[in-house]
């Protein structure tokens, strides 16, 4: 799944990091091998710490825009 940051530049590294983080347990000892809401940002941080990056794609939420702010 592509994050709002864009497409991963190293999908194999992202997969490796995801599997490692998924093996961590929740505070109560459950959830090993499963995704949880707190694991997603941890995966992104670890992926970036190991040298992973993202490519902005057209329509990305985090794409910087120039010019005057748009009225709501």
Backbone as JSON Lines, residues from 0, in Angstrom:
{"i":0,"aa":"X","n":[0.84,-1.18,0.0],"ca":[0.0,0.0,0.0],"c":[0.89,1.24,0.0]}
{"i":1,"aa":"X","n":[0.56,2.19,-0.85],"ca":[1.34,3.41,-0.95],"c":[0.9,4.37,0.15]}
{"i":2,"aa":"X","n":[1.87,4.93,0.87],"ca":[1.54,5.86,1.94],"c":[1.27,7.24,1.37]}
{"i":3,"aa":"X","n":[0.78,8.16,2.21],"ca":[0.53,9.52,1.76],"c":[1.83,10.24,1.43]}
{"i":4,"aa":"X","n":[2.96,9.69,1.86],"ca":[4.25,10.29,1.55],"c":[4.66,9.99,0.11]}
{"i":5,"aa":"X","n":[4.08,8.99,-0.49],"ca":[4.42,8.59,-1.86],"c":[4.84,7.14,-1.91]}
{"i":6,"aa":"X","n":[5.42,6.75,-3.03],"ca":[5.85,5.37,-3.24],"c":[7.25,5.16,-2.67]}
{"i":7,"aa":"X","n":[7.46,4.02,-2.03],"ca":[8.76,3.72,-1.44],"c":[9.81,3.56,-2.54]}
{"i":8,"aa":"X","n":[11.03,4.03,-2.28],"ca":[12.12,3.87,-3.24],"c":[12.78,2.5,-3.1]}
{"i":9,"aa":"X","n":[12.61,1.86,-1.95],"ca":[13.2,0.54,-1.7],"c":[12.13,-0.38,-1.1]}
{"i":10,"aa":"X","n":[11.27,-0.98,-1.94],"ca":[10.18,-1.8,-1.42],"c":[10.63,-3.02,-0.62]}
{"i":11,"aa":"X","n":[11.79,-3.59,-0.96],"ca":[12.29,-4.75,-0.22],"c":[12.65,-4.36,1.22]}
{"i":12,"aa":"X","n":[13.28,-3.22,1.39],"ca":[13.62,-2.73,2.73],"c":[12.34,-2.46,3.51]}
{"i":13,"aa":"X","n":[11.35,-1.87,2.87],"ca":[10.07,-1.58,3.54],"c":[9.41,-2.87,4.0]}
{"i":14,"aa":"X","n":[9.44,-3.9,3.15],"ca":[8.84,-5.19,3.51],"c":[9.57,-5.81,4.7]}
{"i":15,"aa":"X","n":[10.9,-5.74,4.69],"ca":[11.72,-6.28,5.77],"c":[11.41,-5.57,7.1]}
{"i":16,"aa":"X","n":[11.36,-4.25,7.07],"ca":[11.06,-3.46,8.27],"c":[9.65,-3.77,8.77]}
{"i":17,"aa":"X","n":[8.7,-3.87,7.84],"ca":[7.31,-4.16,8.22],"c":[7.21,-5.49,8.94]}
{"i":18,"aa":"X","n":[7.86,-6.51,8.43],"ca":[7.8,-7.83,9.07],"c":[8.45,-7.81,10.45]}
{"i":19,"aa":"X","n":[9.54,-7.08,10.6],"ca":[10.2,-6.98,11.91],"c":[9.3,-6.29,12.94]}
{"i":20,"aa":"X","n":[8.69,-5.19,12.54],"ca":[7.83,-4.43,13.46],"c":[6.56,-5.22,13.78]}
{"i":21,"aa":"X","n":[6.02,-5.94,12.79],"ca":[4.81,-6.73,13.03],"c":[5.04,-7.81,14.09]}
{"i":22,"aa":"X","n":[6.26,-8.27,14.27],"ca":[6.56,-9.31,15.25],"c":[6.58,-8.79,16.68]}
{"i":23,"aa":"X","n":[6.53,-7.47,16.85],"ca":[6.5,-6.91,18.2],"c":[5.1,-7.09,18.79]}
{"i":24,"aa":"X","n":[5.04,-7.29,20.1],"ca":[3.75,-7.5,20.76],"c":[3.2,-6.19,21.29]}
{"i":25,"aa":"X","n":[1.9,-6.19,21.53],"ca":[1.26,-5.06,22.18],"c":[1.65,-5.07,23.66]}
{"i":26,"aa":"X","n":[1.26,-4.03,24.38],"ca":[1.63,-3.93,25.8],"c":[1.11,-5.11,26.62]}
{"i":27,"aa":"X","n":[-0.04,-5.65,26.21],"ca":[-0.61,-6.78,26.95],"c":[-0.09,-8.13,26.47]}
{"i":28,"aa":"X","n":[0.85,-8.12,25.52],"ca":[1.44,-9.36,25.05],"c":[0.76,-9.96,23.83]}
{"i":29,"aa":"X","n":[-0.34,-9.38,23.39],"ca":[-1.04,-9.91,22.22],"c":[-0.58,-9.18,20.95]}
{"i":30,"aa":"X","n":[-1.08,-9.61,19.82],"ca":[-0.84,-8.91,18.56],"c":[0.45,-9.22,17.85]}
{"i":31,"aa":"X","n":[1.18,-10.24,18.28],"ca":[2.43,-10.58,17.61],"c":[2.11,-11.07,16.19]}
{"i":32,"aa":"X","n":[2.79,-10.5,15.21],"ca":[2.58,-10.89,13.82],"c":[1.41,-10.2,13.15]}
{"i":33,"aa":"X","n":[0.75,-9.3,13.86],"ca":[-0.39,-8.59,13.31],"c":[-0.12,-7.09,13.3]}
{"i":34,"aa":"X","n":[-0.8,-6.39,12.39],"ca":[-0.66,-4.94,12.34],"c":[-1.52,-4.3,13.43]}
{"i":35,"aa":"X","n":[-1.06,-3.15,13.89],"ca":[-1.81,-2.34,14.85],"c":[-1.56,-0.89,14.48]}
{"i":36,"aa":"X","n":[-2.44,0.0,14.92],"ca":[-2.34,1.41,14.56],"c":[-1.01,2.02,15.0]}
{"i":37,"aa":"X","n":[-0.49,1.62,16.13],"ca":[0.76,2.21,16.62],"c":[1.98,1.71,15.86]}
{"i":38,"aa":"X","n":[1.83,0.61,15.12],"ca":[2.97,0.05,14.39],"c":[3.24,0.78,13.07]}
{"i":39,"aa":"X","n":[2.22,1.35,12.45],"ca":[2.39,2.01,11.15],"c":[3.38,3.17,11.19]}
{"i":40,"aa":"X","n":[3.25,4.12,12.12],"ca":[4.24,5.2,12.15],"c":[5.63,4.7,12.53]}
{"i":41,"aa":"X","n":[5.68,3.65,13.33],"ca":[6.96,3.07,13.73],"c":[7.66,2.46,12.52]}
{"i":42,"aa":"X","n":[6.89,1.83,11.64],"ca":[7.44,1.26,10.41],"c":[8.03,2.36,9.54]}
{"i":43,"aa":"X","n":[7.29,3.45,9.37],"ca":[7.76,4.57,8.54],"c":[9.04,5.17,9.1]}
{"i":44,"aa":"X","n":[9.09,5.37,10.42],"ca":[10.29,5.93,11.04],"c":[11.5,5.03,10.86]}
{"i":45,"aa":"X","n":[11.3,3.74,11.09],"ca":[12.41,2.78,10.98],"c":[12.88,2.67,9.52]}
{"i":46,"aa":"X","n":[11.93,2.66,8.59],"ca":[12.26,2.59,7.16],"c":[13.13,3.79,6.76]}
{"i":47,"aa":"X","n":[12.75,4.98,7.21],"ca":[13.53,6.18,6.89],"c":[14.87,6.17,7.61]}
{"i":48,"aa":"X","n":[14.92,5.64,8.83],"ca":[16.17,5.58,9.59],"c":[17.19,4.67,8.91]}
{"i":49,"aa":"X","n":[16.71,3.65,8.22],"ca":[17.6,2.71,7.52],"c":[17.94,3.17,6.1]}
{"i":50,"aa":"X","n":[17.55,4.38,5.76],"ca":[17.91,4.93,4.46],"c":[16.82,4.87,3.41]}
{"i":51,"aa":"X","n":[15.65,4.42,3.78],"ca":[14.54,4.38,2.82],"c":[14.01,5.79,2.57]}
{"i":52,"aa":"X","n":[13.41,5.99,1.41],"ca":[12.86,7.3,1.06],"c":[11.58,7.08,0.26]}
{"i":53,"aa":"X","n":[10.91,8.16,-0.07],"ca":[9.66,8.11,-0.81],"c":[9.74,8.99,-2.05]}
{"i":54,"aa":"X","n":[9.07,8.57,-3.13],"ca":[8.96,9.37,-4.35],"c":[7.58,10.0,-4.33]}
{"i":55,"aa":"X","n":[7.51,11.31,-4.51],"ca":[6.21,11.96,-4.6],"c":[5.57,11.6,-5.92]}
{"i":56,"aa":"X","n":[4.3,11.26,-5.86],"ca":[3.55,10.96,-7.07],"c":[2.55,12.07,-7.3]}
{"i":57,"aa":"X","n":[2.09,12.18,-8.52],"ca":[1.11,13.2,-8.85],"c":[-0.11,13.03,-7.96]}
{"i":58,"aa":"X","n":[-0.54,14.12,-7.34],"ca":[-1.7,14.07,-6.46],"c":[-1.38,13.69,-5.03]}
{"i":59,"aa":"X","n":[-0.1,13.59,-4.68],"ca":[0.29,13.23,-3.32],"c":[-0.18,14.3,-2.35]}
{"i":60,"aa":"X","n":[-0.66,13.87,-1.19],"ca":[-1.15,14.81,-0.17],"c":[-0.04,15.72,0.33]}
{"i":61,"aa":"X","n":[1.18,15.25,0.3],"ca":[2.29,16.02,0.86],"c":[3.08,16.79,-0.19]}
{"i":62,"aa":"X","n":[2.54,16.9,-1.39],"ca":[3.21,17.63,-2.46],"c":[3.12,19.13,-2.15]}
{"i":63,"aa":"X","n":[4.26,19.83,-2.04],"ca":[4.21,21.26,-1.75],"c":[3.59,22.03,-2.92]}
{"i":64,"aa":"X","n":[2.83,23.04,-2.57],"ca":[2.2,23.89,-3.59],"c":[2.7,25.3,-3.41]}
{"i":65,"aa":"X","n":[2.86,26.01,-4.51],"ca":[3.3,27.4,-4.47],"c":[2.12,28.3,-4.79]}
{"i":66,"aa":"X","n":[2.23,29.55,-4.38],"ca":[1.21,30.53,-4.72],"c":[0.32,30.86,-3.54]}
{"i":67,"aa":"X","n":[-0.73,31.59,-3.85],"ca":[-1.68,32.03,-2.83],"c":[-2.48,30.85,-2.29]}
{"i":68,"aa":"X","n":[-2.84,30.92,-1.0],"ca":[-3.68,29.86,-0.44],"c":[-5.06,29.86,-1.11]}
{"i":69,"aa":"X","n":[-5.62,28.68,-1.27],"ca":[-6.93,28.56,-1.89],"c":[-8.02,28.78,-0.85]}
{"i":70,"aa":"X","n":[-9.06,29.51,-1.22],"ca":[-10.19,29.74,-0.32],"c":[-10.98,28.45,-0.17]}
{"i":71,"aa":"X","n":[-11.53,28.24,1.02],"ca":[-12.31,27.02,1.26],"c":[-13.7,27.15,0.71]}
